[in-house]
Amino acid sequence: MTTASICTIGDEILIGQIVDTNSSKISQALNRIGVKVQYMLSIGDDRNEIITKLDKCLKQTNIVIVTGGLGPTKDDITKDALASLSGASGYKESAEQLAIVKRILGARHIELLDINLAQAQVPNTCEVIPNQLGTAPCMRFTFEEDKYGHKAVLYSLPGVPYEAEGLLDDILEDIKKNFTLEKIIHKNIITFGVAESVLSKQIESWEDALPKWLHLAYLPNATIGIRLRLSCYGADDPERVRRMDEETEKLREILGNTVYGTDDDTLQSILPRLLQCPPEAARQETISVAESCTGGHLSELITSIPGCSKYYNGSVTSYSNSVKINVLGVNPEIIANFGAVSRECAEAMARGVANLMDTDYSIATTGIAGPDGGSAEKPVGTCWIAVAHRDRTTGDTEVVSKKILSMSASRDVNIKRFASNALDLLRRFAEQRLF
């Protein structure tokens, strides 16, 4: 299998001054064409370190893609390091990149200086892939088998994200021409409501029986759930693809209703399916929200999905007890006897907002996000969630509720976990009714 390393250069990444978005975009692009990314690393602005680390990457992988360190200023030293690494005897001018430099600076009414002209000068060991979006070209260095024991190619890109992204198609085409690529397929199954350790134990026997060319990865996220990624290398073989599909179905059967989606699904993106809202549906069910401890975040998640106006009527952010009582119609005795953070209050809020907004479904959250406000009986991280469904034929309302205890000390994380658990409770309740 053809392998790759992705390297970023610059102290600004190592000190956290900027976020490296280039590596993830390049990695995704390589994966799509069948290149396995073996390593990612960041290197500071040190000439010897750049040479040493890139030399090691070239020994270990077929392709090395470098971003950064190609600007016109003295601290950009990548080009000089690559000249040394590739054994260049001097520099040559790229006429095509020089024309681009003049065009870009002329359009911006910037004086053409020597340091700008120097960007079109490249080591005489490289080929140039012109950068139409910036002044620094992409440089391509080829190393034959006698140097590293295998053919290796290094691409050096500018670090500006939109420039690096603009060069990717040309680089991918070049890789396709020069390397034999095997197809890689990923399938993702997303679960919610089960701990990673418990899930691992559940599927242990299944995982142990997987063939070596089929790899499983656990990708936990507190608000999305656990994404299980099954990767098939050498997917040009139809038998491997068939076996992958078979194993994916086995996994779904083992995990049951903890599975809520695939690939890029989120708990909010599956709402149209849960509420029977495809275009051909006879009637689209609707939803409303009453939020206390989530402070609008649950509504934000729901409205992040395009087309949500088909099923989402609105919300009440009922932080104060007076709003719970006067707007949602919660009986004051419920709060007096059980408190605002209680099953009874959450269920009353769910009923109240469904009536107020005239919706089929409703969700309510009430809890203590922190960092203050907790007690021994109701510590920070406690949340009650309720989901109600009104049967428009009988007029009956069915309510389910659940207590959540988040162990995070972070208010932000607690709010996100409460909201995700609320969507998951709706999901499980709706699936019971649908299926």
The 8 nearest C-alpha neighbors of each residue, nearest first, counted from 0:
[[1, 2, 181, 180, 35, 34, 233, 179],
 [2, 0, 34, 61, 180, 35, 3, 179],
 [3, 1, 35, 60, 61, 34, 36, 37],
 [2, 4, 62, 36, 60, 63, 37, 61],
 [3, 5, 38, 63, 39, 37, 36, 56],
 [6, 4, 39, 64, 63, 65, 38, 22],
 [7, 5, 65, 40, 41, 39, 64, 66],
 [8, 6, 41, 66, 65, 67, 42, 40],
 [7, 9, 42, 67, 43, 41, 68, 66],
 [10, 8, 43, 44, 11, 12, 68, 42],
 [9, 11, 43, 13, 12, 44, 14, 8],
 [12, 10, 16, 9, 14, 13, 17, 15],
 [13, 11, 15, 10, 17, 14, 9, 16],
 [12, 14, 10, 15, 11, 43, 41, 9],
 [15, 13, 11, 12, 16, 10, 17, 9],
 [14, 16, 12, 17, 13, 11, 18, 10],
 [17, 15, 11, 14, 12, 18, 13, 10],
 [18, 16, 12, 15, 11, 19, 14, 13],
 [17, 19, 20, 12, 15, 16, 11, 21],
 [20, 18, 21, 22, 17, 12, 7, 23],
 [19, 21, 22, 23, 18, 24, 160, 25],
 [22, 20, 24, 19, 23, 160, 25, 163],
 [23, 21, 25, 24, 20, 26, 5, 19],
 [22, 24, 26, 25, 21, 20, 27, 19],
 [25, 23, 27, 21, 26, 22, 28, 20],
 [24, 26, 28, 22, 27, 23, 21, 29],
 [25, 27, 23, 29, 28, 24, 22, 30],
 [28, 26, 30, 24, 25, 29, 23, 31],
 [27, 29, 25, 31, 26, 30, 24, 32],
 [30, 28, 34, 26, 31, 32, 27, 25],
 [29, 31, 27, 33, 34, 28, 32, 35],
 [32, 30, 28, 29, 33, 27, 183, 34],
 [31, 33, 30, 29, 34, 182, 28, 180],
 [34, 32, 182, 30, 181, 183, 180, 31],
 [35, 33, 29, 30, 1, 2, 32, 36],
 [34, 36, 2, 30, 37, 3, 1, 33],
 [37, 35, 3, 2, 4, 38, 34, 26],
 [36, 38, 3, 4, 35, 2, 39, 60],
 [39, 37, 4, 36, 5, 40, 3, 56],
 [40, 38, 5, 4, 6, 41, 37, 22],
 [41, 39, 6, 7, 5, 42, 38, 4],
 [40, 42, 7, 6, 8, 43, 13, 39],
 [41, 43, 8, 7, 9, 49, 40, 44],
 [44, 42, 10, 9, 45, 8, 41, 13],
 [43, 45, 9, 10, 46, 8, 42, 76],
 [44, 46, 48, 43, 47, 49, 42, 76],
 [47, 45, 49, 48, 80, 50, 44, 76],
 [46, 48, 50, 49, 45, 51, 80, 52],
 [49, 47, 51, 45, 50, 46, 52, 42],
 [48, 50, 46, 52, 47, 51, 53, 45],
 [49, 51, 47, 53, 48, 52, 80, 54],
 [52, 50, 48, 54, 49, 53, 47, 55],
 [53, 51, 55, 49, 54, 50, 48, 56],
 [54, 52, 56, 55, 50, 51, 49, 57],
 [53, 55, 57, 51, 52, 56, 50, 58],
 [54, 56, 58, 52, 53, 57, 51, 59],
 [57, 55, 53, 59, 58, 54, 60, 4],
 [58, 56, 54, 60, 55, 59, 53, 151],
 [59, 57, 55, 147, 56, 60, 54, 148],
 [58, 60, 56, 57, 55, 61, 147, 4],
 [61, 59, 2, 3, 57, 62, 56, 58],
 [60, 62, 151, 2, 3, 1, 150, 152],
 [63, 61, 3, 152, 60, 151, 153, 4],
 [62, 64, 153, 4, 3, 5, 154, 152],
 [63, 65, 154, 5, 153, 155, 6, 4],
 [64, 66, 155, 6, 7, 156, 5, 154],
 [67, 65, 156, 158, 7, 157, 155, 8],
 [68, 158, 66, 157, 8, 69, 7, 9],
 [67, 69, 75, 77, 76, 8, 70, 9],
 [70, 68, 75, 157, 67, 77, 135, 78],
 [69, 71, 75, 72, 68, 135, 157, 118],
 [70, 72, 114, 115, 118, 69, 73, 75],
 [73, 71, 74, 70, 75, 114, 69, 76],
 [72, 74, 75, 71, 76, 70, 114, 68],
 [75, 73, 72, 76, 44, 68, 70, 71],
 [76, 74, 68, 69, 73, 70, 72, 77],
 [75, 77, 79, 78, 68, 74, 80, 46],
 [76, 78, 68, 80, 79, 75, 69, 81],
 [79, 77, 81, 80, 76, 82, 69, 121],
 [78, 80, 82, 81, 76, 77, 83, 46],
 [81, 79, 77, 83, 82, 78, 46, 50],
 [82, 80, 84, 78, 83, 79, 85, 77],
 [83, 81, 87, 79, 122, 85, 80, 84],
 [82, 84, 86, 80, 81, 85, 87, 79],
 [85, 83, 81, 82, 86, 50, 80, 54],
 [84, 86, 82, 83, 87, 81, 124, 140],
 [87, 85, 83, 84, 82, 88, 124, 81],
 [88, 86, 82, 124, 89, 85, 123, 122],
 [89, 87, 86, 123, 90, 122, 124, 82],
 [88, 90, 87, 123, 122, 91, 82, 124],
 [91, 89, 122, 123, 121, 120, 92, 88],
 [90, 92, 123, 121, 120, 122, 93, 89],
 [91, 93, 120, 119, 94, 121, 90, 97],
 [92, 94, 119, 96, 95, 97, 120, 91],
 [93, 95, 97, 96, 92, 98, 119, 99],
 [94, 96, 98, 97, 93, 99, 129, 119],
 [97, 95, 99, 98, 93, 119, 94, 129],
 [98, 96, 100, 94, 119, 99, 95, 93],
 [97, 99, 101, 95, 96, 100, 102, 94],
 [98, 100, 96, 102, 97, 101, 103, 95],
 [101, 99, 134, 97, 103, 98, 102, 104],
 [102, 100, 98, 104, 99, 103, 105, 97],
 [101, 103, 99, 105, 100, 104, 106, 98],
 [104, 102, 106, 100, 105, 101, 99, 107],
 [105, 103, 109, 107, 101, 106, 102, 108],
 [104, 106, 108, 102, 107, 103, 101, 109],
 [107, 105, 103, 104, 108, 102, 109, 101],
 [106, 108, 104, 105, 109, 103, 102, 110],
 [109, 107, 105, 106, 104, 110, 103, 111],
 [110, 108, 104, 107, 105, 111, 106, 103],
 [109, 111, 112, 108, 104, 105, 107, 115],
 [110, 112, 115, 109, 104, 113, 101, 116],
 [113, 111, 115, 114, 110, 116, 117, 109],
 [112, 114, 116, 115, 117, 111, 118, 71],
 [113, 115, 117, 112, 116, 71, 118, 72],
 [116, 114, 112, 117, 113, 118, 71, 111],
 [115, 117, 113, 118, 114, 119, 112, 97],
 [118, 116, 114, 120, 119, 115, 113, 71],
 [119, 117, 120, 116, 135, 115, 71, 134],
 [118, 120, 97, 117, 93, 96, 92, 116],
 [119, 121, 92, 117, 118, 91, 90, 93],
 [120, 122, 90, 91, 92, 123, 119, 93],
 [123, 121, 90, 82, 124, 87, 125, 89],
 [122, 124, 90, 91, 125, 87, 89, 121],
 [125, 123, 87, 122, 85, 140, 126, 86],
 [126, 124, 140, 139, 123, 122, 138, 127],
 [125, 127, 139, 138, 140, 128, 124, 123],
 [128, 126, 138, 137, 129, 139, 125, 136],
 [127, 129, 137, 138, 136, 130, 126, 139],
 [130, 128, 136, 96, 127, 131, 137, 95],
 [129, 131, 136, 132, 133, 137, 128, 135],
 [130, 132, 133, 129, 99, 134, 96, 165],
 [133, 131, 130, 162, 165, 134, 161, 103],
 [134, 132, 130, 135, 131, 162, 100, 103],
 [133, 135, 100, 136, 118, 99, 130, 96],
 [136, 134, 118, 133, 69, 157, 130, 70],
 [137, 135, 130, 129, 138, 128, 96, 134],
 [136, 138, 156, 128, 155, 127, 129, 130],
 [139, 137, 127, 155, 154, 126, 125, 136],
 [138, 140, 154, 126, 125, 153, 127, 155],
 [141, 139, 125, 153, 152, 154, 138, 124],
 [142, 140, 152, 151, 153, 143, 139, 125],
 [143, 141, 151, 150, 152, 146, 140, 144],
 [142, 144, 150, 145, 146, 141, 151, 149],
 [143, 145, 149, 150, 148, 146, 147, 142],
 [144, 146, 143, 148, 147, 149, 142, 150],
 [147, 145, 144, 148, 143, 142, 149, 150],
 [148, 146, 58, 149, 144, 145, 57, 150],
 [149, 147, 144, 145, 146, 150, 58, 143],
 [150, 148, 144, 147, 151, 143, 61, 145],
 [149, 151, 144, 143, 142, 61, 152, 148],
 [152, 150, 61, 142, 62, 141, 149, 57],
 [151, 153, 141, 62, 140, 142, 63, 61],
 [154, 152, 63, 140, 64, 139, 62, 155],
 [155, 153, 139, 64, 138, 65, 63, 156],
 [154, 156, 65, 138, 137, 66, 64, 153],
 [157, 155, 66, 137, 163, 65, 158, 154],
 [158, 156, 67, 66, 69, 159, 163, 135],
 [67, 157, 159, 66, 160, 163, 156, 68],
 [158, 160, 162, 157, 161, 163, 67, 66],
 [161, 159, 163, 162, 158, 21, 164, 20],
 [160, 162, 164, 163, 159, 165, 132, 158],
 [161, 163, 165, 159, 160, 164, 132, 133],
 [164, 162, 160, 166, 165, 161, 157, 156],
 [165, 163, 161, 167, 166, 162, 160, 21],
 [164, 166, 162, 163, 167, 161, 168, 132],
 [167, 165, 163, 164, 169, 168, 170, 162],
 [166, 168, 170, 164, 169, 165, 171, 163],
 [167, 169, 171, 170, 166, 172, 165, 164],
 [170, 168, 172, 167, 171, 166, 173, 128],
 [169, 171, 173, 167, 172, 168, 174, 166],
 [172, 170, 174, 168, 173, 169, 167, 175],
 [171, 173, 175, 169, 170, 174, 168, 176],
 [172, 174, 170, 176, 171, 175, 169, 177],
 [173, 175, 171, 177, 176, 172, 178, 170],
 [176, 174, 172, 173, 177, 178, 171, 180],
 [177, 175, 173, 174, 178, 172, 179, 171],
 [176, 178, 174, 175, 173, 179, 172, 152],
 [179, 177, 175, 174, 180, 176, 1, 173],
 [178, 180, 181, 177, 1, 175, 0, 176],
 [179, 181, 33, 178, 1, 182, 34, 0],
 [182, 180, 33, 233, 0, 183, 235, 179],
 [181, 183, 33, 234, 233, 235, 232, 180],
 [184, 182, 232, 33, 234, 231, 233, 181],
 [185, 183, 231, 230, 234, 182, 186, 232],
 [186, 184, 230, 229, 231, 228, 187, 183],
 [185, 187, 229, 228, 230, 262, 184, 188],
 [188, 186, 228, 262, 261, 227, 229, 226],
 [187, 189, 261, 227, 226, 260, 262, 228],
 [190, 188, 226, 260, 261, 258, 225, 259],
 [189, 191, 258, 257, 225, 224, 259, 226],
 [192, 190, 224, 257, 193, 225, 258, 189],
 [191, 193, 257, 194, 190, 224, 420, 423],
 [192, 194, 191, 198, 195, 197, 257, 190],
 [193, 195, 197, 196, 198, 192, 225, 191],
 [194, 196, 198, 197, 199, 193, 225, 219],
 [197, 195, 199, 198, 194, 200, 193, 201],
 [198, 196, 200, 194, 199, 195, 201, 193],
 [197, 199, 201, 195, 200, 196, 194, 193],
 [200, 198, 196, 197, 201, 202, 203, 195],
 [199, 201, 203, 197, 198, 202, 196, 204],
 [202, 200, 198, 199, 203, 197, 253, 254],
 [201, 203, 205, 199, 200, 204, 206, 198],
 [202, 204, 200, 206, 205, 201, 199, 207],
 [205, 203, 207, 206, 202, 208, 201, 200],
 [204, 206, 202, 208, 203, 207, 209, 250],
 [207, 205, 203, 208, 209, 204, 202, 215],
 [208, 206, 204, 205, 209, 203, 210, 202],
 [207, 209, 205, 206, 204, 210, 203, 211],
 [208, 210, 206, 207, 213, 211, 205, 214],
 [211, 209, 213, 212, 208, 214, 207, 206],
 [210, 212, 213, 209, 214, 208, 231, 232],
 [211, 213, 210, 232, 231, 214, 233, 230],
 [214, 212, 231, 211, 210, 230, 209, 229],
 [215, 213, 230, 229, 212, 231, 216, 211],
 [214, 216, 229, 228, 230, 227, 217, 213],
 [217, 215, 228, 227, 218, 229, 214, 226],
 [216, 218, 227, 226, 219, 228, 225, 215],
 [217, 219, 226, 225, 227, 216, 220, 228],
 [220, 218, 225, 224, 226, 217, 221, 195],
 [219, 221, 224, 223, 222, 225, 218, 226],
 [222, 220, 224, 223, 416, 219, 225, 412],
 [221, 223, 416, 220, 419, 224, 415, 420],
 [224, 222, 220, 221, 265, 225, 266, 419],
 [223, 225, 191, 220, 190, 221, 222, 219],
 [226, 224, 219, 190, 218, 189, 220, 227],
 [225, 227, 189, 218, 188, 217, 219, 228],
 [228, 226, 217, 188, 187, 216, 189, 218],
 [229, 227, 187, 216, 215, 186, 226, 230],
 [228, 230, 215, 186, 185, 214, 187, 227],
 [231, 229, 185, 214, 213, 184, 228, 232],
 [230, 232, 213, 184, 183, 234, 212, 185],
 [233, 231, 183, 234, 212, 230, 182, 184],
 [234, 232, 181, 182, 235, 183, 236, 231],
 [233, 235, 182, 236, 232, 183, 231, 240],
 [236, 234, 233, 182, 237, 181, 240, 239],
 [235, 237, 234, 239, 238, 233, 240, 182],
 [238, 236, 240, 239, 241, 235, 234, 242],
 [239, 237, 241, 240, 236, 242, 234, 243],
 [240, 238, 242, 241, 237, 236, 243, 234],
 [239, 241, 243, 237, 238, 242, 234, 244],
 [242, 240, 238, 244, 239, 243, 237, 245],
 [241, 243, 245, 239, 240, 244, 238, 246],
 [242, 244, 240, 246, 245, 241, 239, 247],
 [245, 243, 247, 241, 242, 246, 240, 248],
 [244, 246, 242, 248, 243, 247, 241, 249],
 [247, 245, 249, 243, 248, 244, 242, 250],
 [248, 246, 244, 250, 249, 245, 243, 251],
 [247, 249, 251, 245, 250, 246, 252, 244],
 [250, 248, 246, 252, 247, 251, 253, 245],
 [251, 249, 247, 253, 248, 252, 246, 254],
 [250, 252, 248, 254, 249, 253, 255, 247],
 [251, 253, 249, 255, 250, 254, 248, 247],
 [252, 254, 250, 251, 255, 249, 202, 201],
 [255, 253, 251, 252, 257, 250, 258, 256],
 [254, 256, 252, 257, 253, 251, 258, 250],
 [257, 255, 258, 254, 259, 427, 190, 251],
 [256, 258, 190, 255, 191, 254, 259, 192],
 [259, 257, 190, 256, 189, 260, 255, 254],
 [260, 258, 190, 189, 257, 256, 191, 261],
 [259, 261, 189, 264, 258, 188, 262, 265],
 [260, 262, 188, 187, 189, 264, 263, 259],
 [261, 263, 187, 264, 188, 186, 260, 189],
 [264, 262, 261, 265, 260, 187, 189, 268],
 [265, 263, 260, 261, 262, 268, 269, 266],
 [266, 264, 268, 267, 223, 269, 263, 260],
 [265, 267, 268, 269, 422, 423, 264, 223],
 [266, 268, 265, 301, 269, 270, 300, 422],
 [267, 269, 265, 270, 266, 264, 304, 271],
 [270, 268, 272, 267, 271, 266, 273, 265],
 [269, 271, 273, 272, 268, 267, 274, 266],
 [272, 270, 276, 274, 273, 269, 275, 277],
 [273, 271, 275, 270, 274, 269, 276, 277],
 [274, 272, 270, 275, 271, 429, 269, 430],
 [273, 275, 271, 284, 276, 272, 270, 283],
 [276, 274, 272, 273, 283, 271, 277, 280],
 [275, 277, 271, 283, 274, 280, 272, 278],
 [276, 278, 280, 279, 275, 271, 272, 283],
 [279, 277, 280, 276, 281, 283, 275, 282],
 [278, 280, 277, 281, 276, 282, 275, 283],
 [281, 279, 282, 277, 278, 276, 275, 283],
 [282, 280, 279, 283, 278, 275, 276, 277],
 [283, 281, 280, 284, 276, 275, 279, 274],
 [282, 284, 276, 275, 285, 280, 274, 310],
 [283, 285, 274, 359, 310, 282, 275, 286],
 [286, 284, 310, 358, 359, 311, 360, 283],
 [285, 287, 360, 311, 361, 358, 310, 359],
 [288, 286, 361, 313, 314, 312, 311, 358],
 [287, 289, 314, 362, 361, 363, 290, 315],
 [290, 288, 363, 315, 314, 316, 352, 362],
 [291, 289, 316, 364, 363, 293, 317, 294],
 [290, 292, 318, 365, 317, 294, 293, 364],
 [291, 293, 366, 365, 294, 368, 367, 290],
 [294, 292, 414, 296, 291, 295, 290, 418],
 [293, 295, 292, 291, 296, 290, 316, 318],
 [294, 296, 298, 297, 293, 299, 316, 290],
 [297, 295, 299, 298, 293, 294, 300, 418],
 [296, 298, 418, 300, 299, 295, 293, 301],
 [299, 297, 301, 295, 296, 300, 302, 314],
 [298, 300, 296, 302, 297, 301, 303, 295],
 [301, 299, 297, 303, 298, 302, 267, 296],
 [300, 302, 298, 303, 299, 267, 304, 297],
 [303, 301, 299, 304, 300, 307, 298, 305],
 [302, 304, 300, 301, 299, 305, 307, 267],
 [303, 305, 302, 307, 301, 268, 306, 267],
 [306, 304, 307, 303, 302, 308, 268, 301],
 [305, 307, 308, 309, 304, 310, 302, 271],
 [306, 308, 309, 305, 310, 311, 304, 302],
 [309, 307, 311, 306, 310, 312, 302, 305],
 [310, 308, 307, 306, 311, 283, 276, 285],
 [309, 311, 285, 308, 307, 286, 284, 312],
 [310, 312, 286, 308, 307, 285, 313, 287],
 [313, 311, 287, 286, 310, 356, 285, 308],
 [314, 312, 287, 311, 288, 356, 315, 286],
 [313, 315, 288, 287, 289, 316, 298, 312],
 [316, 314, 289, 317, 290, 288, 313, 352],
 [315, 317, 290, 291, 289, 318, 294, 295],
 [318, 316, 291, 322, 323, 319, 315, 290],
 [317, 319, 291, 316, 320, 292, 322, 294],
 [318, 320, 321, 322, 317, 323, 291, 316],
 [319, 321, 323, 322, 324, 318, 339, 317],
 [320, 322, 324, 319, 323, 325, 326, 317],
 [323, 321, 326, 325, 317, 324, 320, 319],
 [322, 324, 320, 327, 321, 317, 329, 326],
 [323, 325, 329, 328, 321, 322, 327, 326],
 [326, 324, 322, 328, 321, 323, 327, 329],
 [327, 325, 322, 328, 323, 324, 321, 351],
 [328, 326, 351, 323, 329, 352, 324, 348],
 [327, 329, 324, 325, 326, 351, 330, 323],
 [330, 328, 324, 347, 323, 327, 331, 348],
 [329, 331, 332, 333, 324, 328, 334, 347],
 [332, 330, 333, 334, 329, 335, 324, 320],
 [333, 331, 335, 330, 334, 336, 337, 329],
 [334, 332, 336, 331, 335, 330, 337, 344],
 [333, 335, 338, 339, 337, 331, 332, 336],
 [336, 334, 332, 333, 338, 337, 331, 339],
 [335, 337, 333, 334, 332, 338, 331, 339],
 [338, 336, 334, 333, 335, 341, 339, 343],
 [339, 337, 334, 340, 335, 341, 336, 333],
 [338, 340, 334, 344, 341, 337, 365, 320],
 [341, 339, 366, 338, 365, 383, 344, 382],
 [342, 340, 344, 343, 339, 338, 383, 337],
 [341, 343, 345, 344, 383, 346, 400, 340],
 [342, 344, 346, 341, 345, 347, 333, 337],
 [343, 345, 347, 341, 346, 342, 339, 348],
 [346, 344, 348, 342, 385, 347, 343, 363],
 [347, 345, 349, 385, 343, 348, 344, 342],
 [346, 348, 344, 350, 349, 345, 329, 351],
 [349, 347, 351, 345, 346, 350, 363, 327],
 [350, 348, 363, 346, 351, 347, 352, 362],
 [351, 349, 347, 353, 348, 352, 387, 346],
 [350, 352, 327, 348, 354, 349, 353, 328],
 [351, 353, 355, 354, 349, 350, 327, 356],
 [354, 352, 358, 350, 356, 361, 357, 351],
 [355, 353, 357, 351, 352, 356, 350, 358],
 [354, 356, 352, 353, 357, 351, 327, 358],
 [355, 357, 353, 358, 354, 352, 287, 312],
 [358, 356, 354, 353, 355, 359, 352, 312],
 [359, 357, 285, 353, 286, 360, 356, 287],
 [358, 360, 389, 285, 388, 284, 286, 353],
 [361, 359, 388, 286, 387, 358, 285, 287],
 [360, 362, 287, 387, 286, 353, 288, 349],
 [363, 361, 386, 288, 349, 385, 289, 287],
 [362, 364, 289, 349, 385, 384, 290, 345],
 [365, 363, 384, 290, 291, 383, 345, 292],
 [366, 364, 291, 292, 340, 383, 382, 345],
 [365, 367, 382, 292, 340, 381, 383, 368],
 [366, 368, 379, 381, 369, 380, 292, 382],
 [367, 369, 410, 380, 413, 379, 414, 292],
 [370, 368, 371, 410, 379, 367, 372, 380],
 [369, 371, 410, 368, 408, 379, 409, 372],
 [372, 370, 369, 373, 379, 368, 367, 374],
 [371, 373, 369, 367, 379, 374, 370, 378],
 [374, 372, 378, 379, 377, 371, 367, 375],
 [373, 375, 378, 377, 376, 372, 379, 371],
 [376, 374, 377, 378, 373, 379, 372, 381],
 [375, 377, 374, 378, 373, 381, 379, 340],
 [378, 376, 374, 375, 373, 381, 379, 367],
 [379, 377, 373, 374, 375, 381, 380, 376],
 [378, 380, 373, 367, 369, 381, 368, 370],
 [379, 381, 405, 404, 368, 367, 378, 406],
 [382, 380, 404, 366, 367, 379, 403, 378],
 [383, 381, 366, 403, 365, 402, 367, 404],
 [382, 384, 402, 365, 342, 401, 364, 341],
 [385, 383, 364, 401, 400, 363, 345, 421],
 [384, 386, 400, 363, 346, 345, 399, 362],
 [385, 387, 362, 399, 361, 398, 425, 349],
 [388, 386, 398, 361, 360, 397, 349, 350],
 [387, 389, 360, 397, 359, 396, 398, 390],
 [390, 388, 396, 359, 395, 391, 394, 397],
 [389, 391, 394, 395, 392, 393, 396, 388],
 [390, 392, 394, 393, 389, 395, 359, 396],
 [391, 393, 390, 394, 395, 389, 396, 359],
 [394, 392, 395, 390, 391, 389, 396, 397],
 [393, 395, 391, 390, 392, 389, 396, 397],
 [396, 394, 390, 393, 389, 397, 391, 392],
 [397, 395, 389, 388, 390, 398, 387, 394],
 [396, 398, 388, 387, 389, 395, 399, 390],
 [399, 397, 387, 386, 388, 396, 346, 400],
 [400, 398, 386, 385, 387, 397, 401, 346],
 [401, 399, 385, 384, 386, 342, 398, 346],
 [400, 402, 384, 383, 385, 403, 399, 342],
 [401, 403, 383, 382, 384, 404, 400, 381],
 [404, 402, 382, 381, 383, 405, 401, 417],
 [405, 403, 381, 380, 406, 382, 402, 379],
 [404, 406, 380, 407, 413, 403, 381, 416],
 [407, 405, 380, 404, 408, 379, 413, 381],
 [408, 406, 409, 405, 413, 412, 380, 410],
 [407, 409, 410, 406, 370, 369, 413, 380],
 [410, 408, 412, 407, 411, 413, 370, 369],
 [409, 411, 413, 368, 369, 412, 370, 414],
 [410, 412, 414, 409, 413, 415, 368, 416],
 [413, 411, 415, 409, 414, 410, 416, 407],
 [412, 414, 416, 410, 415, 411, 368, 417],
 [415, 413, 293, 417, 411, 412, 416, 368],
 [416, 414, 412, 418, 413, 417, 222, 419],
 [415, 417, 413, 419, 418, 222, 414, 420],
 [416, 418, 414, 420, 415, 419, 413, 421],
 [417, 419, 421, 297, 415, 416, 420, 414],
 [420, 418, 416, 422, 421, 222, 417, 415],
 [419, 421, 423, 417, 422, 418, 416, 424],
 [420, 422, 418, 424, 419, 423, 384, 417],
 [423, 421, 425, 419, 420, 424, 426, 266],
 [422, 424, 426, 420, 425, 421, 427, 419],
 [425, 423, 421, 427, 426, 422, 428, 420],
 [426, 424, 422, 428, 423, 427, 429, 386],
 [427, 425, 423, 429, 424, 428, 430, 422],
 [426, 428, 430, 424, 429, 425, 423, 431],
 [429, 427, 425, 431, 426, 430, 424, 432],
 [428, 430, 432, 426, 431, 427, 425, 273],
 [431, 429, 433, 427, 432, 428, 434, 426],
 [432, 430, 428, 429, 434, 433, 427, 426],
 [431, 433, 429, 430, 434, 428, 427, 273],
 [434, 432, 430, 431, 429, 273, 275, 428],
 [433, 431, 430, 432, 429, 273, 428, 427]]
